[in-house]
C-alpha cells in the first residue's frame, strides 16, 4: 500500500471513530425507540403455526419452542406482548381479518364480497368476551407493534394495507345489503400501527406451489393436517 493510501485509510478510520464516539444519537430517535417499547406488541405466527388461543400453546409455544417462551421473557422485561391465532393455512386476507377481530374484541368478519367469492362463511370466531389484549382500545393513540414470522410477514403487511386503505368493494357490498362493514374495510387507520417487523417473511412469495406434483401433495397434506389441527383444537379452519 502506498503512503497516500495509508494516509487516507488512517484519516477515514479516525473520522469514523470520532463519529461513533463524539456524535450522540439524536434525542428524537432515542425517544422514538423508547415510545415504541411502550406500545403493545402482537406476534403473528407463520404457516401451520399457532397462537395463544390454541390449546397447543399450553404444551409448546410457537415463538421460542423448546428454547423457552419469548413472550414470557419479554413480558418479564416490562414489554407487553401477545401472540395472535390465525388459520394455520388460511389466506392472508382471512388471517388479517382474524387478527383485527382478536385485537378489537369483535366477531371475525371476512367480508360479504370476499366470502361469497371464495365460498366460505362470512363470519368466524366471536372474540367479544375474550379479546387478545384485555381492556385495550386499539386506535391511533393506542398503537401496536406487529411482528410476523415467515407467512406471518405477508399477513401483517396485508393487515396494515387493509387498515390504511380499506376495501371499497366490501364497503359497497355491505351498503347494498343494508349492513355496517367491518372497521377493517373502511380504511383510514394507518396510524394504528407504530411498527411492522417481518422475521424471515416470505414477502416475495414462492414458486414451488406452481408445480403440479407439489399441488397434489399439498392437497393430501392439507387433508391430513385439517384432521390433526382439529384434534388439537387449533383455530377454527376454513
C-alpha positions in Angstrom: 0.0 0.0 0.0 1.3 3.4 -0.9 1.9 6.2 1.7 -1.0 8.2 0.2 -3.4 5.3 0.6 -2.2 4.6 4.1 -2.8 8.2 5.0 -6.3 8.2 3.5 -7.1 5.0 5.4 -5.9 6.5 8.6 -7.9 9.7 8.2 -11.1 7.7 7.4 -10.6 5.5 10.4 -10.1 8.4 12.7 -13.1 10.2 11.2 -15.3 7.1 11.8 -14.1 6.8 15.4 -14.9 10.4 16.1 -18.4 10.0 14.6 -19.1 6.9 16.7 -17.8 8.3 20.0 -18.3 12.1 19.8 -21.7 12.4 18.0 -24.6 11.2 20.2 -27.8 9.6 18.9 -30.4 12.3 18.4 -33.0 12.7 21.1 -35.7 12.3 18.6 -34.6 8.8 17.6 -33.9 7.8 21.2 -37.4 9.0 22.2 -38.9 7.1 19.2 -37.5 3.8 20.2 -38.5 4.3 23.8 -42.0 5.1 22.7 -42.2 2.0 20.5 -41.4 -0.1 23.5 -44.3 1.5 25.4 -46.8 0.1 22.9 -48.4 -3.3 22.9 -46.7 -5.9 20.6 -48.6 -8.6 18.7 -46.7 -11.6 17.3 -48.2 -13.4 14.3 -47.2 -17.0 13.5 -46.4 -18.5 10.2 -47.8 -21.3 8.1 -49.0 -24.3 10.1 -48.4 -22.1 13.3 -50.5 -21.5 16.4 -51.1 -18.7 18.9 -52.2 -18.1 22.5 -55.8 -19.0 21.8 -54.8 -22.5 20.7 -54.5 -25.5 23.1 -51.2 -26.4 21.6 -49.6 -23.3 23.0 -50.0 -24.6 26.5 -47.8 -27.5 25.6 -45.2 -25.7 23.4 -45.1 -22.1 22.3 -44.6 -21.2 18.7 -42.3 -18.3 19.4 -39.4 -19.9 21.3 -40.5 -23.6 21.0 -38.1 -25.7 23.1 -35.8 -22.7 23.8 -38.4 -21.0 26.0 -41.3 -18.7 25.8 -40.2 -15.5 24.1 -43.4 -13.6 25.1 -43.0 -14.5 28.8 -39.3 -13.4 28.6 -40.2 -10.1 27.0 -43.1 -9.5 29.4 -40.7 -10.1 32.3 -38.6 -7.2 31.0 -41.5 -4.8 31.0 -42.8 -5.2 27.5 -46.4 -6.1 26.8 -46.6 -8.8 24.2 -49.2 -11.2 22.8 -49.4 -13.9 20.1 -52.4 -13.9 17.8 -54.0 -17.1 16.5 -54.7 -17.3 12.8 -55.8 -20.1 10.5 -52.7 -22.3 10.1 -53.0 -22.2 6.3 -55.8 -19.7 5.6 -55.2 -16.8 3.1 -53.5 -13.6 4.2 -56.9 -11.9 3.9 -58.6 -14.3 6.3 -55.7 -14.2 8.7 -55.7 -10.4 8.7 -59.5 -10.3 9.5 -58.9 -12.7 12.4 -56.1 -10.7 13.9 -58.2 -7.5 13.6 -61.1 -9.1 15.4 -59.0 -10.6 18.1 -57.4 -7.2 18.9 -60.7 -5.3 18.6 -62.6 -7.9 20.6 -65.3 -8.4 18.0 -66.5 -11.3 15.8 -64.4 -12.1 12.7 -65.9 -10.6 9.6 -64.3 -11.8 6.4 -66.5 -9.5 4.3 -69.6 -10.1 2.2 -67.9 -9.9 -1.2 -64.8 -11.9 -0.2 -66.7 -14.7 1.5 -69.1 -15.0 -1.5 -66.2 -15.1 -4.0 -64.3 -17.7 -2.1 -67.2 -19.9 -0.9 -66.8 -19.8 2.9 -68.8 -18.3 5.8 -68.7 -14.6 6.2 -68.3 -14.7 10.0 -65.8 -16.5 12.2 -65.0 -16.7 15.9 -66.5 -14.1 18.2 -63.9 -12.6 20.5 -66.3 -10.1 22.2 -65.8 -11.7 25.6 -62.2 -12.9 25.0 -60.1 -10.2 23.3 -56.4 -10.8 22.7 -55.5 -7.7 24.7 -57.8 -7.2 27.7 -59.2 -3.7 28.4 -57.5 -2.3 25.3 -58.9 0.3 22.9 -56.9 0.0 19.6 -56.6 3.4 18.0 -54.2 6.0 16.6 -53.4 6.9 20.2 -53.1 3.3 21.4 -50.9 1.9 18.6 -49.4 -1.6 18.4 -46.2 -3.1 17.1 -46.7 -6.1 14.7 -44.1 -8.8 14.4 -44.7 -11.6 11.8 -42.6 -14.7 11.3 -42.5 -16.5 7.9 -46.0 -16.4 6.5 -46.9 -14.0 9.3 -44.8 -11.4 7.4 -47.1 -11.1 4.4 -50.1 -11.4 6.8 -49.2 -8.3 8.8 -48.4 -6.4 5.7 -51.9 -7.3 4.4 -53.4 -6.2 7.7 -51.6 -2.9 7.6 -52.7 -2.3 4.0 -56.3 -3.0 4.8 -56.1 -0.8 7.9 -54.7 2.0 5.8 -56.6 1.8 2.5 -59.6 -0.3 3.4 -61.5 -2.4 0.9 -64.1 -0.3 -1.1 -65.7 -3.4 -2.6 -66.6 -4.6 0.9 -68.0 -1.3 2.0 -70.1 -1.2 -1.2 -71.3 -4.8 -0.6 -72.3 -4.0 3.0 -74.1 -0.9 2.0 -76.0 -2.8 -0.7 -77.0 -5.3 1.9 -78.1 -2.6 4.4 -75.3 -3.7 6.8 -72.4 -2.0 8.5 -69.0 -3.0 7.2 -66.2 -4.1 9.4 -63.9 -1.2 10.5 -61.1 -3.1 8.8 -62.7 -2.4 5.4 -63.3 1.3 5.9 -59.6 2.3 5.9 -58.0 5.4 7.4 -56.2 3.5 10.2 -52.6 3.5 9.0 -51.6 5.3 12.2 -52.9 2.5 14.4 -49.6 0.6 13.8 -46.4 2.0 15.2 -44.0 -0.5 13.6 -44.1 -3.6 11.4 -41.4 -6.2 11.6 -41.1 -9.2 9.3 -38.9 -12.1 10.5 -37.8 -14.4 7.7 -41.0 -13.4 6.0 -41.9 -14.9 2.6 -42.5 -11.5 1.3 -41.6 -12.4 -2.3 -43.8 -15.5 -2.4 -42.7 -18.9 -3.6 -42.6 -20.6 -7.0 -42.7 -24.1 -5.6 -46.6 -24.1 -5.4 -46.7 -23.7 -9.2 -45.5 -27.2 -9.7 -48.3 -29.7 -10.3 -46.8 -32.6 -8.2 -46.5 -30.1 -5.3 -50.1 -29.1 -5.6 -51.3 -32.7 -5.4 -49.0 -33.4 -2.4 -50.2 -30.2 -0.8 -53.8 -31.3 -1.1 -53.0 -34.6 0.5 -51.0 -33.0 3.3 -53.7 -30.4 3.9 -56.4 -33.0 4.3 -54.3 -34.8 6.9 -53.5 -31.5 8.7 -57.1 -30.5 8.9 -57.8 -33.6 11.0 -54.6 -33.1 13.1 -55.2 -29.4 13.9 -58.9 -30.1 14.5 -57.9 -32.8 17.1 -55.5 -30.4 18.8 -58.3 -27.7 18.8 -56.1 -25.2 16.9 -58.0 -22.2 15.5 -61.2 -22.9 13.5 -60.3 -23.8 10.0 -61.9 -22.7 6.8 
